[in-house]
């Protein structure tokens, strides 16, 4: 999707009837996948019977014509790098696999084996806590897009293709190591504790107002911290605590170490004010903050409704809604979202562009080698 929104022509090839994600939740009342529509914006869709030899030859021809393949279906000889590069020597072939040793893995199993669920949640939590965001799928997709762009630049400069292998597990392991989660036990013999909503090594904490609205606050700098103490009327108390503990709260590590006593000082101010009062007061300080929102609240927030990132999209089968294009703006403008196809919507058009006659396409449809979607049936 990212490559398509950057201007690439992306043709997604699925089995006739759709892959496992074609009806994935959330779905509309009619059973159409909102998930599919969200992640396949700007793409074209071809449906082919890739279990048949004719279907495999057809898809291999499309790949050779395109010169780039991204696949997460490993171990199929007919679309292996060796097989396809014989037809297209400068082929860019990117294969996403579960784990580096070739075994299977998906975001949720990779996450379980990477350590994060055992440091997520309340310190009182006894077992693992999975987070909802499929972080490794998202990161892997962006790594894949970056790898394709780098390979294209290399091919433009040298004429050489590339064989790229991207294990989802390695994405997670590299991220965990880059952020110090794995290096810490290697070097210090310690590992990250569960912190609830606190932030490791810095001062960050959630607070709830008197009318039950929860806010997240972060004080990264000494100025942030001073403003928080002044806002809550605890500056003298904070100074006294620092003296009693022999602590220097200008140091972010010491603010983290003594977070429990500091949070105990700050919390009464929040419980004695309404959410509106808290928000108004915080907005006059340098403290980093925001209130917790649910997805429905975010969807109605001006950050979405008044954000040029989002444009109204008429998505067939799903409805009209605000959909994001590219998160970055280019020369002051965002690339607007384009609808996702239904399965096989572009089969006939893609095959026509590849040189197939109308009679041949009709024959392929009749034999079940390909299927067309709503556009051209």
Secondary structure as GFF3:
##gff-version 3
##sequence-region A 1 377
A	DSSP	alpha_helix	2	5	.	.	.	ID=ss1
A	DSSP	beta_strand	11	15	.	.	.	ID=ss2
A	DSSP	alpha_helix	34	39	.	.	.	ID=ss3
A	DSSP	beta_strand	44	48	.	.	.	ID=ss4
A	DSSP	alpha_helix	53	66	.	.	.	ID=ss5
A	DSSP	beta_strand	68	71	.	.	.	ID=ss6
A	DSSP	three_ten_helix	77	79	.	.	.	ID=ss7
A	DSSP	alpha_helix	81	85	.	.	.	ID=ss8
A	DSSP	beta_strand	92	97	.	.	.	ID=ss9
A	DSSP	alpha_helix	107	112	.	.	.	ID=ss10
A	DSSP	three_ten_helix	116	118	.	.	.	ID=ss11
A	DSSP	alpha_helix	135	158	.	.	.	ID=ss12
A	DSSP	beta_strand	162	167	.	.	.	ID=ss13
A	DSSP	alpha_helix	168	178	.	.	.	ID=ss14
A	DSSP	alpha_helix	181	188	.	.	.	ID=ss15
A	DSSP	beta_strand	203	208	.	.	.	ID=ss16
A	DSSP	beta_strand	214	219	.	.	.	ID=ss17
A	DSSP	alpha_helix	222	231	.	.	.	ID=ss18
A	DSSP	alpha_helix	235	245	.	.	.	ID=ss19
A	DSSP	alpha_helix	252	257	.	.	.	ID=ss20
A	DSSP	alpha_helix	259	271	.	.	.	ID=ss21
A	DSSP	alpha_helix	275	282	.	.	.	ID=ss22
A	DSSP	beta_strand	288	291	.	.	.	ID=ss23
A	DSSP	alpha_helix	295	299	.	.	.	ID=ss24
A	DSSP	alpha_helix	302	305	.	.	.	ID=ss25
A	DSSP	beta_strand	310	315	.	.	.	ID=ss26
A	DSSP	beta_strand	319	324	.	.	.	ID=ss27
A	DSSP	alpha_helix	347	353	.	.	.	ID=ss28
A	DSSP	alpha_helix	358	367	.	.	.	ID=ss29
A	DSSP	beta_strand	370	371	.	.	.	ID=ss30
###
